[in-house]
Amino acid sequence: MSDLDAFIAGLPKAELHVHHVGSASPRIVSELAARHPDSAVPTDPEALADYFTFRDFAHFIEVYLSVVDLVRDAEDVRLLTYEVARDMARQQIRYAELTLTPFSSTRRGIPDAAYVEAIEDARKAAESELGVVLRWCFDIPGEAGLEAAEETARIACDLQPEGLVSFGLGGPEIGVPRPQFKPYFDRARAAGLHSVPHAGETTGPGTIWDALNELGAERIGHGTSATQDPRLLAHLAEHRIPLEVCPTSNIATRAVRTLEEHPVKEMADAGVLVTINSDDPPMFGTDLNTEYAVAARLLGLDTTGLAALAKNAVTASFMDTTAKAKLAAEIDAYTASWRG
Ligand SMILES: [Zn+2]
């Protein structure tokens, strides 16, 4: 392990863009598969590692959906959530806003109240037993249309779990215009939730403008195409609207061709508040520590720069002021004590 990798491994971190089911590591998938022996997913760790080796993007989607299929009851939801927190604790992630798609579970027949109880149980246990503070972003799976939007807004606003802080929109962008979701974001925002849609991952800067103007976006998921519009970059910098950048994900989904061509440096140089995230880490063969190492290379960061990057996520998070100050102080203390 290089010196910088060792620094990253111990650095206290916050993560703002990471999906629930997309965080199921082979270890977690094997536990879920063992609960449902009728599924096609192998339980043996070796066979599972092979299963997780994606041939192409279509194969990735196939595997992803087979993992979605393993989350069948409230206990699966609880187990997945708690075990994701355990993987986070190992990476020194202290705080995460986890993107959940309750629609996928309620559509499968898990009652909404049982779903909410399961995630809240996992959240409380993760905080007291693992030292990981979890908060939720409930996101609309865009491909499932307005029915999913209605259901997601209803669960978010009517059940309002204690850990819920934000409302999102994921899935494909092509053929799924953002403005149609405005009424649902209006409702969620009126209920006190923050707006954090995905935008500009696979489409142009117009989608990011729509997310800002129509959905009241306070942070942008990905925002990769922002660098195609200098006026937009300046707007994001001026209004301190952070970007949730996920470098390896962008390569895996072909949103960006190579890491060398990734626009993250251009974003940072324009004064935009850049945060680094892992999106669907085991699915993309990465984790947050690896993403920080990638960012260090692309942005030319040393330990001080990496600490500043970690603090960007604290600033951009929806923690309260006291919690932000505490985590920022922990990052500073760790950095100051690092080999000297
Ligand atoms: Zn995402």
Boltz pocket constraint, residues with backbone or C-beta under 6 A from the ligand:
constraints:
  - pocket:
      binder: B
      contacts: [[A, 17], [A, 19], [A, 170], [A, 198], [A, 221], [A, 279]]
      max_distance: 6.0
